[in-house]
Amino acid sequence: MLLILFYLWACITVAVAQVCNGYSELCGRKWSNISQIGTHDSAFVGDLPTENQNIDITAQLNAGVRFLQAQTHYFFGVLRLCHTSCWEKDAGPAVDYLSDVKKWLDTNPNEVVTLLLTNGDYIPVGNFSAVMEASGLASYAYTPPHKLAIDEWPTLQEMIASGDRLVMFIDYGANTNIAPYVLPEFSYFFETAYDIGSCKDERSNGLMLLDFFNTGNALAAQNTLNGLPVKKSAGSKFRNTPQWSIFLIVVFASVYLLP
């Protein structure tokens, strides 16, 4: 009887492990070869000009977002999520945001999430690793053995099996000798301009990070576009890009992901 129960448990475990980011087809694909929807300024929720999403990060993740971008600033000795400045829009301490991501990963064991934090204040990377440790999210962070080429990344199934289900980047100030899992964005990505439909390369070579949003009337623009130009913009860039994956960063992600 015990042998039968063990066999059933093993079968269930294997079946669950074969679903990666919601699809069994993705399990054997490398992290670098999977297209992902991401949210620009994911922490800023509401209808004001300083708010770029209309559902919170838990709802974003539940809707299928697997790439979270957020803007950080150092304010009175605390790393916080602030839009442009903490006087303009303050979404709270970074540790709280990271704790929410950690809680979501706790309850979704077959999911891999990518996180990009901006560091416009150029504060030392130790401030980022400190809040990662304090939130508990560091326990999920993937640490590459060296600077990886596009085809050297592990598969989703390998990341899920190892428990290293968070890939973390910052745009400026990374130092992998100090914080090995806080990776330098522009060593791995090139990023496009901040306007709708543009595929102008702005930063560096590597994986494709396509910013697709209107910095003016963003919500109206997203509702009007309803996803069609996203495909055109991405498709035009794909023809000149050696890899297959795309990291598509949008505002008001619910327009694309929810009915």
C-alpha positions in Angstrom: 0.0 0.0 0.0 2.8 2.4 0.9 4.5 1.6 -2.4 1.4 2.4 -4.3 1.0 5.7 -2.5 4.6 6.6 -3.2 4.2 5.8 -6.9 1.1 8.0 -7.1 2.8 10.8 -5.3 5.8 10.5 -7.7 3.5 10.6 -10.8 1.7 13.7 -9.5 5.0 15.4 -8.8 6.3 14.8 -12.2 3.0 15.9 -13.8 3.1 19.2 -11.9 6.8 19.8 -12.7 6.1 19.5 -16.4 3.9 22.6 -16.4 6.2 25.7 -16.5 4.8 29.2 -16.5 1.4 27.6 -17.3 2.4 25.5 -20.3 4.1 22.1 -20.6 5.6 23.2 -23.9 7.7 25.8 -22.1 9.4 23.4 -19.8 12.2 22.5 -22.2 12.7 26.1 -23.4 15.5 28.2 -22.1 14.6 31.3 -20.1 16.2 33.4 -22.9 14.0 31.8 -25.6 10.6 32.5 -24.1 8.6 35.7 -24.9 7.2 37.4 -21.9 4.7 40.2 -21.2 6.1 42.7 -18.7 4.7 45.7 -16.9 6.3 49.2 -17.0 6.3 50.9 -13.5 4.4 47.9 -12.2 4.1 49.3 -8.7 2.2 52.5 -9.6 -1.5 51.6 -9.8 -4.3 54.1 -10.6 -5.5 56.7 -13.1 -3.2 59.6 -12.4 -0.4 60.5 -14.9 2.2 59.1 -12.4 0.3 55.7 -12.4 1.0 53.3 -15.2 -1.0 50.2 -14.2 -4.6 49.6 -13.2 -4.2 46.3 -11.4 -1.7 45.6 -8.6 1.3 43.3 -9.0 -0.4 40.2 -7.6 -3.2 40.7 -10.2 -0.6 41.3 -12.9 1.1 38.1 -12.1 -2.2 36.2 -11.9 -3.1 37.6 -15.3 0.1 36.2 -16.9 2.7 38.9 -16.5 6.1 37.3 -15.9 8.4 40.4 -16.2 8.0 43.1 -13.6 9.7 46.5 -14.0 9.7 49.1 -11.2 11.4 52.4 -10.5 13.4 52.9 -7.3 14.7 55.9 -5.5 16.6 56.3 -2.2 14.5 58.5 0.1 15.5 59.4 3.7 17.7 56.3 3.9 15.1 53.9 2.5 15.0 52.2 -0.9 11.5 53.0 -2.1 9.4 52.6 -5.3 8.9 56.2 -6.5 7.8 57.6 -9.9 10.4 60.2 -11.0 10.8 61.3 -7.3 9.3 60.3 -4.0 7.8 63.7 -3.7 5.8 63.1 -6.9 4.6 59.5 -6.4 5.6 57.1 -3.6 4.4 53.5 -3.7 6.1 52.5 -0.5 9.3 50.7 0.5 10.9 48.3 -2.0 10.9 45.6 0.6 7.1 45.5 0.7 6.9 45.2 -3.1 9.5 42.4 -3.1 7.6 40.6 -0.3 4.5 40.6 -2.5 6.5 39.0 -5.3 7.9 36.4 -2.9 4.4 35.5 -1.6 3.2 35.0 -5.1 6.2 32.7 -5.9 5.5 30.8 -2.7 2.0 29.9 -3.9 2.9 29.3 -7.5 5.8 26.8 -7.5 5.9 26.2 -11.2 6.4 29.8 -12.3 9.6 31.8 -13.2 9.5 35.6 -12.8 11.9 38.2 -14.1 12.4 41.5 -12.2 14.0 44.7 -13.4 14.5 47.5 -10.9 15.8 50.9 -12.2 18.4 52.7 -10.2 18.3 56.3 -11.3 19.9 57.5 -8.1 22.9 55.2 -8.7 22.9 53.9 -5.2 25.3 51.0 -4.3 24.0 47.5 -5.2 24.2 46.4 -1.6 21.0 48.4 -1.0 19.2 46.1 -3.5 20.6 42.9 -2.1 19.7 44.1 1.4 16.0 44.5 0.6 16.0 41.2 -1.4 17.3 39.4 1.7 14.9 41.2 4.1 11.9 40.3 1.9 13.0 36.7 1.5 12.9 37.0 -2.2 16.7 36.4 -2.5 16.0 32.7 -1.7 14.5 32.4 -5.2 17.1 34.4 -7.1 19.0 32.8 -9.9 22.8 33.3 -9.9 24.5 32.6 -13.2 27.9 30.9 -13.0 29.3 33.5 -15.3 28.1 36.1 -17.8 25.7 34.0 -19.9 25.3 34.1 -23.7 21.8 33.9 -25.0 21.9 30.2 -25.6 23.5 29.4 -22.2 20.5 30.1 -20.0 18.9 27.2 -18.2 15.4 25.9 -19.2 12.4 26.8 -17.1 12.2 23.3 -15.9 15.8 23.4 -14.6 15.1 26.7 -12.8 11.9 25.3 -11.3 13.7 22.1 -10.2 16.5 24.1 -8.5 14.2 26.6 -6.9 15.9 29.5 -8.6 12.8 31.0 -10.1 13.5 34.7 -10.0 15.9 36.4 -12.5 16.8 39.9 -11.2 18.3 42.9 -13.1 19.1 46.5 -12.3 19.8 49.0 -15.0 22.7 50.9 -13.3 25.2 50.0 -10.5 25.2 46.2 -10.6 28.3 44.5 -9.3 28.1 40.7 -9.4 31.2 40.5 -7.1 29.1 42.1 -4.4 25.6 40.8 -5.3 26.0 37.9 -7.7 22.3 37.5 -8.5 21.7 41.2 -9.2 22.5 41.3 -12.9 23.4 44.3 -15.1 20.5 44.9 -17.5 22.5 46.2 -20.4 24.9 43.3 -20.3 22.0 41.1 -21.3 19.4 43.3 -23.1 19.0 46.0 -25.6 16.1 48.3 -25.0 14.0 50.3 -27.3 12.9 54.0 -27.1 10.1 55.1 -24.8 7.4 55.7 -27.5 4.6 53.6 -29.0 5.7 51.4 -31.9 9.3 52.4 -31.9 11.9 49.8 -32.5 14.9 52.1 -32.3 17.7 50.5 -30.4 18.8 52.7 -27.6 21.0 50.9 -25.2 23.0 47.8 -26.1 23.0 44.4 -27.7 21.5 41.2 -26.4 18.0 40.1 -25.6 15.2 42.3 -26.9 13.4 44.6 -24.4 10.6 46.3 -26.3 9.1 49.3 -24.5 5.5 49.8 -25.8 3.7 52.6 -24.1 2.7 56.2 -24.6 4.2 58.6 -22.0 1.3 61.0 -22.6 -2.2 59.7 -22.5 -1.2 56.1 -21.8 -4.5 54.6 -20.9 -6.4 56.1 -23.8 -3.6 55.0 -26.2 -3.6 51.4 -24.9 -7.4 51.1 -25.3 -7.3 52.5 -28.8 -4.4 50.3 -29.9 -5.9 47.2 -28.3 -2.7 45.2 -29.1 -2.6 45.4 -32.9 0.4 47.7 -33.3 2.2 45.6 -30.6 2.4 42.7 -33.1 3.4 45.0 -35.9 6.1 46.7 -33.9 7.5 43.5 -32.5 7.3 41.7 -35.8 9.3 44.4 -37.6 12.1 44.1 -35.1 12.1 40.3 -35.1 13.2 40.3 -38.7 16.4 42.0 -37.7 17.0 40.1 -34.4 18.8 36.8 -34.1 16.9 35.4 -31.2 13.2 34.4 -31.0 12.2 35.8 -27.6 10.9 39.2 -26.8 10.3 40.9 -23.5 7.3 43.2 -24.2 6.9 46.0 -21.6 3.5 47.6 -21.5 1.5 50.1 -19.4 -2.1 49.1 -18.2 -1.4 45.4 -18.9 -5.0 44.5 -18.0 -6.0 45.9 -21.4 -4.1 43.1 -23.1 -4.5 40.3 -20.6 -7.9 40.5 -19.1 -11.3 40.2 -20.9 
